Amino acid sequence: MTTDSYEMELILRNLNPIDFHSQSVLVTGGAGFLGSWLCESLLNLGAAVLCMDNFASGREENIQHLKKRHGFSFLFQDVSEKFTIENNVDFVFHLASRASPLEFTDHPLEILKSNTVGTMNALEIAKQNNAVFLFTSTSEVYGDGNIFPTPETYHGNVNPVGIRGCYDEAKRAGEALCMAYHRQYGTDARIVRIFNTYGPRMRSDGIYGRVIPRFITQAMNGDNLTIFGDGSQTRSFCYVTDQVRGLIRFISGDDLGGTVINIGNPVEVSIQHLAQTIIRLLSSRSGIEFLPLPPDDPKRRLPDITRAREKLGWSPEISLEEGLKRLIAEKRGKNSENE
Ligand SMILES: NC(=O)c1ccc[n+]([C@@H]2O[C@H](COP(=O)([O-])OP(=O)(O)OC[C@H]3O[C@@H](n4cnc5c(N)ncnc54)[C@H](O)[C@@H]3O)[C@@H](O)[C@H]2O)c1
């Protein structure tokens, strides 16, 4: 079985195809890491999928294999520009936004626009179609918090004028927009706060590289793994199959309009431990190099997933070690294809 087909099996396990049969779904940011898994899963559940993207950080190769599939269509569109769609939709997943911390320096206005103006544009589509809307917010709305595990009721500790402000505050404004549409127009808007998620199709190149794909690439190349700070800061890492299953469960659940839910893995690891684990799994000779910690880098990330368990019957199934092994296998496969 190929990596992708096993991943798909993990996502679709325990999902109800009846929820999406003959339904139309718009996925903004559908050519990205999470968006492309979502588009593919929804097609497999019997939905017609309109994937919208401008390839800001997504890649055509993520959706190439879907282009031939019955029910799939693609719209090249910047979500921050006003847009219309030809057919009705029943569900809108709004993912379009650059999301890598290293992009916060180069594209702050674009990030602010896609999560505010873009969220409003996508909410308008949901309102016009009476569709269920899911906004992919982030654990970053909690900023450098002080309650762990962090429940959805925690209001956060965010620096609006710091380098991360363009992302954190844009997501917070996006959440406020969802609630305004929900309260003022009765739009069935839902908000998921995604905690770090990793897996195949995540970019490891240049400024897009987030910590796990970056460490794996560095370890495979025998380069030092670069840690910002002393590596004692913690994160919790959710494998993509668990995340995508959670997103689909959330949008298809009953009576969840106006609800906020954390989706992430509640196992906390330090970045130092992550680096050592990756070096061990790859039997790499790489060392570790410590670089200055960027400003406002959160010290801990740990979701309280009680609400996801209770309202969605969701909890993660894939451990960090298993997920890392699967991602390493995918990267090794790609490398050997390129040789
Ligand atoms: N992966 C994570 O760990 C994580 C964590 C928290 C939140 N999120 C959120 O989930 C969503 C998807 O993230 P991802 O990890 O798949 O990132 P990604 O960069 O792979 O995907 C984002 C997609 O949005 C597209 N996009 C960006 N700006 C756009 C615009 N103006 N118009 C149209 N398309 C645009 C990109 O081209 C890309 O395909 C993002 O909103 C992100 O903030 C992700």
The ligand as an SDF file (V2000), in Angstrom:
LIG
                    3D

 44 48  0  0  0  0  0  0  0  0999 V2000
   -0.5030   23.0270    9.5780 N   0  0  0  0  0  0  0  0  0  0  0  0
   -0.5970   23.5400   10.7900 C   0  0  0  0  0  0  0  0  0  0  0  0
    0.1040   23.0910   11.7110 O   0  0  0  0  0  0  0  0  0  0  0  0
   -1.5820   24.6380   11.0880 C   0  0  0  0  0  0  0  0  0  0  0  0
   -1.6890   25.0750   12.4270 C   0  0  0  0  0  0  0  0  0  0  0  0
   -2.6020   26.0770   12.7290 C   0  0  0  0  0  0  0  0  0  0  0  0
   -3.4020   26.6050   11.7370 C   0  0  0  0  0  0  0  0  0  0  0  0
   -3.2780   26.1710   10.4610 N   0  0  0  0  0  0  0  0  0  0  0  0
   -4.1250   26.8130    9.4410 C   0  0  0  0  0  0  0  0  0  0  0  0
   -4.6090   25.8620    8.5210 O   0  0  0  0  0  0  0  0  0  0  0  0
   -4.6740   26.4420    7.2060 C   0  0  0  0  0  0  0  0  0  0  0  0
   -3.9050   25.5570    6.2180 C   0  0  0  0  0  0  0  0  0  0  0  0
   -2.5530   25.4890    6.6230 O   0  0  0  0  0  0  0  0  0  0  0  0
   -1.4910   24.5540    5.9110 P   0  0  0  0  0  0  0  0  0  0  0  0
   -0.6110   24.0290    6.9650 O   0  0  0  0  0  0  0  0  0  0  0  0
   -2.1620   23.6070    4.9980 O   0  0  0  0  0  0  0  0  0  0  0  0
   -0.6450   25.6430    5.1050 O   0  0  0  0  0  0  0  0  0  0  0  0
   -0.3280   25.7350    3.5240 P   0  0  0  0  0  0  0  0  0  0  0  0
    0.5390   26.9290    3.3530 O   0  0  0  0  0  0  0  0  0  0  0  0
    0.1900   24.4360    3.0280 O   0  0  0  0  0  0  0  0  0  0  0  0
   -1.7600   25.9660    2.9030 O   0  0  0  0  0  0  0  0  0  0  0  0
   -2.3620   27.2340    2.8000 C   0  0  0  0  0  0  0  0  0  0  0  0
   -2.9620   27.3360    1.4110 C   0  0  0  0  0  0  0  0  0  0  0  0
   -3.6250   28.6000    1.2720 O   0  0  0  0  0  0  0  0  0  0  0  0
   -3.2560   29.1500    0.0080 C   0  0  0  0  0  0  0  0  0  0  0  0
   -3.3870   30.5940    0.1140 N   0  0  0  0  0  0  0  0  0  0  0  0
   -2.6500   31.4330    0.8910 C   0  0  0  0  0  0  0  0  0  0  0  0
   -3.0670   32.6950    0.7120 N   0  0  0  0  0  0  0  0  0  0  0  0
   -4.0870   32.6420   -0.1840 C   0  0  0  0  0  0  0  0  0  0  0  0
   -4.9300   33.6180   -0.7640 C   0  0  0  0  0  0  0  0  0  0  0  0
   -4.8180   34.9150   -0.4520 N   0  0  0  0  0  0  0  0  0  0  0  0
   -5.8740   33.2230   -1.6600 N   0  0  0  0  0  0  0  0  0  0  0  0
   -6.0120   31.9090   -1.9710 C   0  0  0  0  0  0  0  0  0  0  0  0
   -5.2430   30.9330   -1.4580 N   0  0  0  0  0  0  0  0  0  0  0  0
   -4.2860   31.3170   -0.5670 C   0  0  0  0  0  0  0  0  0  0  0  0
   -1.8320   28.6950   -0.2130 C   0  0  0  0  0  0  0  0  0  0  0  0
   -1.4260   28.7640   -1.5670 O   0  0  0  0  0  0  0  0  0  0  0  0
   -1.8960   27.2660    0.3100 C   0  0  0  0  0  0  0  0  0  0  0  0
   -2.2950   26.3680   -0.6900 O   0  0  0  0  0  0  0  0  0  0  0  0
   -4.1040   27.8490    7.3300 C   0  0  0  0  0  0  0  0  0  0  0  0
   -5.1760   28.7620    7.4540 O   0  0  0  0  0  0  0  0  0  0  0  0
   -3.3230   27.8120    8.6220 C   0  0  0  0  0  0  0  0  0  0  0  0
   -3.2640   29.0770    9.2530 O   0  0  0  0  0  0  0  0  0  0  0  0
   -2.3740   25.1980   10.1090 C   0  0  0  0  0  0  0  0  0  0  0  0
  1  2  1  0
  2  3  2  0
  2  4  1  0
  4  5  1  0
  4 44  2  0
  5  6  2  0
  6  7  1  0
  7  8  2  0
  8  9  1  0
  8 44  1  0
  9 10  1  0
  9 42  1  0
 10 11  1  0
 11 12  1  0
 11 40  1  0
 12 13  1  0
 13 14  1  0
 14 15  2  0
 14 16  1  0
 14 17  1  0
 17 18  1  0
 18 19  2  0
 18 20  1  0
 18 21  1  0
 21 22  1  0
 22 23  1  0
 23 24  1  0
 23 38  1  0
 24 25  1  0
 25 26  1  0
 25 36  1  0
 26 27  1  0
 26 35  1  0
 27 28  2  0
 28 29  1  0
 29 30  1  0
 29 35  2  0
 30 31  1  0
 30 32  2  0
 32 33  1  0
 33 34  2  0
 34 35  1  0
 36 37  1  0
 36 38  1  0
 38 39  1  0
 40 41  1  0
 40 42  1  0
 42 43  1  0
M  CHG  2   8   1  16  -1
M  END
$$$$
